[in-house]
């Protein structure tokens, strides 16, 4: 399963695509948001990221 979610702060936009389970994606996207965008790893951040998840088909 591929999942995609935009992770952004004002004036900084990133589109990250990661294949894996929802939990694997959530950990990776959270780490990206903390390292690259200065967010704190909080339950609110994880809820925001999870709310933007969508299933996308794997490339053929």
Secondary structure, DSSP 4 states (H G I P E B T S, - for coil): -EEEEEEEETTEEEEEEEES-HHHHHHHHHHHHHHHH-----HHHHHHHHHT-EEEPPP-
